[in-house]
Amino acid sequence: MTRVARHTVEGVATALVGVLLWVFTDGVETPVVTLSKVGMVLTAVGAAQLAVTLILELGRRRA
């Protein structure tokens, strides 16, 4: 598996887990944070990883 494919799969998986936590754990509270907030953060991190991977790959292909 290439580096770009690996990073893309990691970004999609992180975002997917984040969306699942965000949607299905509404109201579940742990002592520190709510799981829905953790889901929001994971979704944002996964989306950012996908965006950075795509931007870097497009920049490398143009060069």
VEXDREN-2710 file (C-alpha; in Angstrom, 1 decimal):
% VEXDREN-2710
k/r/px/py/pz
1/MET/0.0/0.0/0.0
2/THR/1.4/3.4/-1.0
3/ARG/1.9/6.2/1.5
4/VAL/-0.9/8.3/0.0
5/ALA/-3.3/5.4/0.1
6/ARG/-2.4/4.6/3.7
7/HIS/-2.9/8.2/4.8
8/THR/-6.2/8.4/2.9
9/VAL/-7.5/5.2/4.6
10/GLU/-6.4/6.5/8.0
11/GLY/-8.2/9.8/7.4
12/VAL/-11.4/8.1/6.3
13/ALA/-11.3/5.7/9.2
14/THR/-10.7/8.4/11.8
15/ALA/-13.6/10.5/10.3
16/LEU/-15.9/7.5/10.2
17/VAL/-15.3/6.6/13.8
18/GLY/-15.7/10.3/14.7
19/VAL/-19.1/10.5/13.0
20/LEU/-20.3/7.3/14.6
21/LEU/-19.3/8.5/18.0
22/TRP/-20.8/11.9/17.3
23/VAL/-24.2/10.5/16.2
24/PHE/-24.7/7.5/18.4
25/THR/-23.3/8.6/21.8
26/ASP/-25.4/11.7/22.4
27/GLY/-26.0/12.0/26.1
28/VAL/-23.3/9.6/27.2
29/GLU/-21.0/11.3/29.6
30/THR/-17.6/10.2/30.9
31/PRO/-15.9/11.9/33.9
32/VAL/-13.9/14.2/31.6
33/VAL/-15.8/14.8/28.3
34/THR/-18.8/13.6/26.4
35/LEU/-18.3/11.0/23.8
36/SER/-20.2/13.1/21.2
37/LYS/-17.5/15.9/21.6
38/VAL/-14.8/13.3/21.1
39/GLY/-16.6/12.3/17.9
40/MET/-16.7/15.9/16.7
41/VAL/-12.9/16.2/17.3
42/LEU/-12.2/12.9/15.6
43/THR/-14.3/13.9/12.6
44/ALA/-12.4/17.2/12.3
45/VAL/-9.0/15.5/12.6
46/GLY/-9.9/12.9/10.0
47/ALA/-11.2/15.5/7.6
48/ALA/-8.0/17.6/8.1
49/GLN/-5.8/14.6/7.5
50/LEU/-7.7/13.9/4.2
51/ALA/-7.4/17.5/3.1
52/VAL/-3.6/17.7/3.9
53/THR/-3.0/14.4/2.1
54/LEU/-4.9/15.4/-1.0
55/ILE/-3.2/18.9/-1.1
56/LEU/0.3/17.4/-0.7
57/GLU/-0.4/14.8/-3.4
58/LEU/-1.8/17.3/-5.8
59/GLY/1.1/19.6/-5.2
60/ARG/3.6/16.7/-5.8
61/ARG/1.9/15.6/-9.0
62/ARG/2.0/19.2/-10.5
63/ALA/5.7/19.5/-9.8
END
